[in-house]
Structures are given as C-alpha cells and as structure tokens.
C-alpha cells in the first residue's frame, strides 16, 4: 500500500511541470482572439406569413457556416457525455460542430486565470474545429433555483451544491472560456410563480444584462441577451423590448421547460419572437422532444440547446422515428419515437438499430450487441447509442430545414404530429 501511495504521489508531482508549461505557454490573448470572431447571421429561406426560417450562422472561426434551425449538442465541461474527441468525427455531420458549455461546470476545476492562460475552452479540450455557445443552464447539472435567487445573483443547483452566481463571477468564467457565443445571466422562474415574481425576474435579468455587458472585456461581441418572464406574456414582451434596446448579437430565451403547457409555450414564444429583430439569431433551452422542437421552429427559433440525446442514451434508448414521415419503423409497443435496447426482445436481434441509417453504430453493430453491452454495464453501449442518437437527431433538424426551403414545413409538422397521435391512439385501443 505504501509503495502504491508513493507511485501516486510521484506521478502527480511529475505532471506539475507539464501543467505549468501548458498554462504558461504564450497563447493568443483573449481580446486578440475575440476581435476576429464577430458573428454573422443571415436568413436564407422564409415562408410568407410564417415565422419559421432557415438561416446561416457564421461564427468566423474558420469553420463552415451553420445552417439553422440547428441542434446545439450538450456537453459536460466542454465534451460530449460519452463521445470522446477522437470519436466525434464518427457523427459524420457538419451540423454537429456547435456545442453547448455551461460556465458553471468549471466552478470546481482549474481557476479562470489558468483556463485563460491555457487559451480558453477550445484549447483546454482541444476542439479547435468546433464552436461553443455558453449559457448558465444546462438542464442536467446546473438547474435554476428560483427560490434562492436574489438581487445579488442567480441561484443554481450544481454538482458542488447550491451556488449563488453573481454577474462578476459569471463574467470571469465566460471571459476565461472565451466561447464563440454566450448568454447573459438570467433569473429563470417556473410557470407557477406569481405575476410579481415574474416582474422581479425581468427586472433582475435586464439589470444583469447591463452588468454583464459592462464587465465584458472585449466590447460585448457575440452576446445573446437573455429573455425571461415566466408564463406571463406581458412580462415576456416587456423583457424582449428591454433587451432589444441593447447592443446584443442575438437572443437567448430562458425559463422554458419549467412547467408551462404546450399551449402556453406557443403563445409565449410567438409573443416574444414577433418583437425580436429578424436579422439576429434566437437560441432556446428546455425544448427537447421532437414535437417541442417543431413548435419552437414554427415560432421562429434558430438554435436548440437540448438534453434529449443525453437522457435517451442514459436510459438505453435509441431513436427510430422515420425522418421521412411516409415511412414507418418498427418500435417498441407504445412508442414510435424510440426503442429501449435493454429489453429482452432485442437479445437475439441481429439487425442494426435502423436498416438504412448511415451512422457508425448502425453500419458496424447490431441491436443484440448493444443489448448485451447494456446488460453487462459496458460503457461502450452509451458511446454507440450517443453516436446513433446524435446522428439521427441531427438528421431530424436537416429534414426540418429542407421542409422549410421547399415550403412544406406546415405539412411536415402536421404529418409528424398526426402520425404520433395515430400511433398512441392505436396503442391505447389495443391495450
């Protein structure tokens, strides 16, 4: 035991010169990097009389422009939950180059100064060909805690306990990480709070917006102004009007997925997006399910920060819904969206998850193999599932963009919802 302890100590000490050398290397200064990274957004297709649109987001970081509506992939500390950097190319899609990172994930890691000296988030995780958008909430590890939020800062439930995040602390993390886009701090509240609490959340969010922009060392480039207001249309509109008066590059819609109904959500989204300038992108958190994404697209949302893939993969599920709604895939009883590969029925199933899927998982492995990996608790199961689910959900967003370009989005939306409804009705009748 003593020998093992000595080896560990020596090993840690031997890494110190490497870490010091990495932190002290002469990386480009934050201001220099950001000065070259002004965002450009343009609309490529728009249906007359509708809010849905296809846009092009160019973050000016030597990567191809990202077509919107687009999925923003969830990460933990800058990396996908199960897919390691060397496996990211297996997702095989230019749509997968936009990642979400919460600055709050880095509260208990290296200091902001060290991260800044290393060269920011891109250099830290060695993902130079990817773009990052930063927002405090991630719906997995950093959930807003409205009851503990006060005028000083926003409260979050994190892996290191409940934390009160003040604008100065938040901006220190953002400046160190140097993401391509970042959202300002917001006071998110659930749907059931009072009108007075909704008004307070708007007042705080607007004040924090001004503080964050004042603390930004590089002139508030690529900042997404946060828009909140709970389930109050009046307060949402007031917040949107206040934010549009500021010099922001885009908008981050917060407070969704926190108890509002689908009808409430649609009304809130439409009320806000009707006010926002059309030439700037809109990002949202809290819309995960395909039906919710379609509602968001119909309301004019461009970027979707979704944890849907994470929750599917964690549960051992694989997406199987057809991207062409004229087709049907065989799924579990009661669900035409996904299959649960932990189920015994897949133990001897030698077919891929989807026959015509071009992802690495479907091209090389079977349902039976993934079922085996899940049942023996092998991490490779989650890796293969995340690759497939990411590939499939990105294909869903691609189908949405094509439907908008062809002027068929309403039909695409209607067919998807009706197919889902018909399937659930049939299952209920047979149960």
N, C-alpha and C positions, 0 to 999 in steps of 0.2 A: 504493500500500500504506500509506504514511504517513497519507494522508487517511482511509482506511478505519479505521485504528487510532485516529485522533483521534475519529472518529464514535462508535466503540465506547466509548471512554473517556468521552466527553461523555454518551453515552446512559446508561451505568451511573451516572455521577455525578448525572444528572438524576433517576434513580429513588430516590436516597437519601432525599430529603425525603418521598417518598410512603411508603417503607417505615418510616421513623421515625415518621411521622404515624400509620400503621396500628398500629405496636407500642405507641405511647404513648397511643392512644385509650383512653378510660375505659370499658373493657369491664367487665361484672359480674365480681366476684371469684369464684375457683374455689369457695370454700366456699359462697357465696351460691347459685351455680348448682346445686351438688350437693345442697344442703339440700332443694331442691324436687324431686329426681329419685329418690325412693325407689321401687324396683321392686316390682311386684305380679305374682304368678303364681297362676293358678288352673286346676284341671283341669275341663274341660267334658265329656269323654266318656272312659269307661274300661270295658274289657271284663273281666267277671268271670273270673278265672283266667288272665288275660294281663297282660303288662307294658306293652303299647303303650297310649298315651293321647293325647288331644287336649287341649291346654292353651291358655291365653290369657296372653300376656306383655305387661304394660303397663309401659312404662318412664317413664311420667308426664312426657313431653316434648311434650305437645300433639299427638302423633300417635295414630293408631288403634292399638288393641292388636293384637299379632302373634299369629296362631294358630300353634300348634306341633303336630306336628313342622314345623320350618321350616329353610330353607336360608339360611345366612349367606354373603353374597356376598363373594368375595375382592377385596381392593384392594391397590394399591401406594401407600403414603403417603396413604391415605385415599380414593383414587379408583379406580374400576374400571380394569382394564388398558387397555382400548380405548374404552370408552364414556365420553365426556366428560360433565360435569354437565348440559349443556343437552340431551343425548340420553337421559339416564336416564328421563325420562317416557315414551319410546317403548317401554320394557319393559312399561309399562301394567299394573302389578300392585301391589296394596297389600302383597303378600308380599315385595316387593323392597326394603323400606325398612330392612332390617337388614344392616349392612356390618361386615366384619372388618378391623381395622387392627392391624398389629404395631408396638408402640412401637419396636422395633429398626430399623424403616425410617427413623426420624428421628434416628439416631445422627450422621449426616453432613449434617444440614440445619441450620436455624436452631436456636439454643440453646433448651433447655427454658424459660428465662426469657422469651425472645422469643415463643415459642409461647403461653405462658401470658398474656403481656401482650396478645397479639392476641385472645385469647378462647378458646383451646383448639382442638381439631381441627375441630369444626363450623364455627367462624368461619374457620379457616385455609383450608378447602377449600370454604367457602360451601355446605354441605349441611345446612341448618337443619331440613329435614323428614325427615331420616334419623337412624337410631340406630346407634351404633358399639359393638361389643364388641371388646375388646383382649385379645390373648394373644400371648406372645412368638414362638411358632412359626407359620409360615405355609406350610411345605412347598414354597415356591418360592425365596424369597430368604433365609430365616432357618431353617436346618436345625439341629437339636440335634446337638452333637458330644460324645458322652458320654465319650470317652477323655480329653478335655482339661478336662472339668468337675471342679472340686474343691470343697472345703468352703467356699471363699470365694464362689463363684458358678457359674452355668451357662454353658457354652461354646456358641457358635453359629457356624456358617459363614454369613457375610453377604457382601453385595456389597462391603463395605470390609474383607474379610478375616476371619480367625477372631477373635472377640471374647469375652472373659470378662465376663459381665454380673453384677454384684453386686446384691443386693436394693435397696441405697440408690440406685444408678444407675437401676435399673428403675423404682422408685417415683417418682423425679424425672421421668422421661419420662411415666409414667402420670398423675401429678398435673398436668403441663403440658397433656397432650392432653385430659384430662377426658372419657373415654369414658362411655357410659351403663352398660356392664358391663365388668369387667376381671378377668382371671385372674391368679392369683399365679404367681410364678416357680417353675419345676419342673425337676427333674433327670430328663429323659426318657432311657430306655435302650432299646436294641433287644431283640428276643426272645431272642437267643442268649447274653446275658450270664449270669454265674453267679448263684446264689442270694445270695451275699454282696454282689455288686454291686447286685442288686435291693433288698436290705435297706438298703444305703447310700443309694440313690436315694430311698427313702421317708423315711429319717431327715432327709436334706437338704431334701426338699420340705416336710416338716412344719415344720422349723425356719425355712425361708424364708417359709412362710406366716405364721408368727407375726411375723417381722421385717417383712414387707410390711404386715401389718395395723397393726403398731405405728408404721410410718412414714407411714401414710395420714393425711393432714391433716384429712380430713372424716369420721372415725369409721367407716371400713370399710363404707361403703354400697355396695351393688351389687357386691360382690366375689364372684368364683367361686373357691372353693377347689380347688387342683389336686390330682388323684389320680393317682398313678403306681404303679409296681411291676413293670414289665416283663411277662414271661409267667408270673409267679408268682401264682397265685390267693391264696396265703397272704399275700403282701406287699401285693397289691391290697386285700384285705379289711382288713388292718391299717392301711393308709393311709386307706381310706374311714372306718374307725372313728375315727381320729385327727382327720380333717377335720370329721366331723360333730359333734365336740365343740366346734368353734369357731363363732363367731357369723358365719357366712357366709350370703350370699343365695342361692347356688346352687353348682354343681359343674362343674369343667372336667376332663374325662377325657383325660389325655395319654398318650403312649407307644404309641399305636395307629398302624397303618400302617407299622410299623418291623420287619417280618419275621415277624410271627406268622401262623399259618394261620387259615383261616376258622373251623375248629372251636375252636381255642384262643381266638380272639377272642370267639366267642359265649359260651364258658364264663366268660371273664374279665368280660365286660360284665354277664352275669346275676348273677355273684357280687357285683359292686360295686353294681349298681342295686337289688338286694334289700335292701341295707343302708341306702341313702340315703333320707332323708325324702321322701315322695311329693309334698309341697306345694312343693318347690323345683325349679327347672329344672336340667337337665343338658345341658351342651354338650360336643361331642367334636371332635377334629381327627384327620384321617387316614383317614376313611371317605369315599371318593369315588364309586366305581361304584354304579349303581342297586342291584345285589344287596347291596352292603355297606351302603347306606343302609337297605334293608329289614331287614337283620339288626339294625342299630342301633335302628330303630324298634321291632322286636319285643322288644328288650331294655330299652326304656323311655327311649331318648334323645330329647331335645326339640329341640336345636339342632345343626346340622351345618355346621361350618366346612370347606367343600370347595373344592379347587382343580381339580375335574373340568372345569368350564366353561373355565377358563384353558387347560388342556392340550389340550382338544378344539379350541378356537379357534386356538391356536398351530399345531396340525397341519393346519389347513384342513378340519376335520371339522364336520359338523352333525348334531345329534341328530334321529333319525327314529322312534324306537320309539313304538308307539301307547300313549297314556295309557289307552285302553280296550283291555284285553288280548283282547277278542273281535275286534279289528280287526288288520290287518297292513299295514304299509307296505313298499314295495319298497326294500331297502337294498343296499349293496354285497355281493358274494358273500363269504360267510364272516362277515358281521356284520349282525345285525338290530337293532343299537342305534344305529348312526350311518352316515353316508356320507362319503366323502372327496371333497370337491368339487374337489380338484386333479386328479382322474382325467380322462383324455381323454374318457371316455364321457359326461361332462356338458358337453362343449364346445358342443353344439347343443341342449341340453335346455332348452326354454323354459317348463318348469313351475316352480312355486315349490318350495321345499325340501319342504314338506308342503302338500297342497292345501287342507285345512281349517284351517290354522294362522292365528291372528289377529294374529301379531306383525307389526311394521312391515316386517321383511325379507321375509316371505312375501307380504305384501299389496302390495308395491311392486317386488320384484326376482325374478329367475329364477336357476335353478341355473347356466345358461350365463353370466350376467353375473358371478356370484360366481366361477365358474371362471376367467373372463377376468381379474378383479381379482387373484386369487391368482397366476396365471401371469405377470402383469406386476409383481408385488410391490407392489401398491397397498394402502395401509393401510385403505382403506375396506372391503376384504374382511373383515379381522378385526373391524371395527366392526359390520358387518352380521351376521357369524357370532355374535359375542358377544351381540348383541341377541336373535337367534333362540334360541341355546342357553340363555341365561338364562331367556327366556320359557318354553321347553319344560321345562326342569328345575324351574322353579317350578310348572308345571302338574303335574308328576310328584308333587311334595310335596302339592299340592292334592288330587290323586287319592288319595293315601295317607290324608289327613285324612278325606276323605269315606268311604273304606272303613272306617276305624275307627268313625266315627259310625254307620254302618249295620251295624256288627257283622260286616263282611265282610273284615276285614284278612287273616285267615289264608288265605282263598280268593284274595284279590288277590295276596298274597305267593306262594302256591303256583303260581298261574297264570303269574305273571311268570317265575319260575324254571323252570317246566316248558317254557314257550314258548321260553325262551332255550336250554335243554338240547336240545329237539327240533330247533331250528334248527341248532345246532352239530353234532348227530348227522347230520342230513341233508347238511350241507356236507361232513363227513368221509367219508360214504358215496359222495358224488359226485366226490370229488377223486381 
